[in-house]
Amino acid sequence: MKKRETETEEFLMHFHIENMTCGGCASSVTRAIQSVDPMARVTADPATRKVEILSDHPRDAFEGSLKEAGYPATPAS
């Protein structure tokens, strides 16, 4: 895994993705997130339909990418 060139503040974000129902969906969601930030750390759980992202990119960038991929996301706690 490549290291980030400069140290920036990372944020932990949680999303609920209603139509993420299987492992294939989770892989698609992960790819959509990593298309925005290849260095993002992603945990996708189809059983709970929740995704956890650790990244220095803004939340709205991920929301847009997920929606475009067919997986609209809402913020979750």
HUNOR-V632293 format. One record per pair of residues at least 6 apart in sequence whose C-alpha atoms are under 8 Angstrom apart, sorted by the first residue. I is the first residue (numbers start at 1). J is the second residue. Records with the same first field share a line. If there is no record, write none. Layout:
I->J / J
This chain:
1->39
2->39
4->39
8->56
9->56
10->54 / 55 / 56 / 57
11->53 / 54 / 55 / 56 / 57
12->52 / 53 / 54 / 55
13->52 / 53 / 54 / 59 / 75
14->50 / 51 / 52 / 53 / 75 / 76 / 77
15->50 / 51 / 52 / 73 / 74 / 75 / 76 / 77
16->49 / 50 / 51 / 73 / 74 / 75 / 76
17->49 / 50 / 51 / 71 / 72 / 73 / 74
18->49 / 71 / 72 / 73
19->25 / 49 / 71
20->26 / 29 / 46 / 49 / 71
21->46 / 47 / 49
22->46 / 47
23->46
25->46
26->44 / 45 / 46
28->69
29->44 / 66 / 69 / 71
30->42 / 43 / 44
32->62 / 65 / 66 / 69
33->40 / 42 / 62 / 65 / 66
34->40
35->65
36->57 / 61 / 62 / 65
37->55 / 57
39->55
40->53 / 54 / 55 / 56
41->53 / 54 / 55
42->51 / 52 / 53 / 54
43->51 / 52 / 53
44->50 / 51 / 52
45->51
50->76
63->72 / 73 / 74
66->72 / 73
67->73
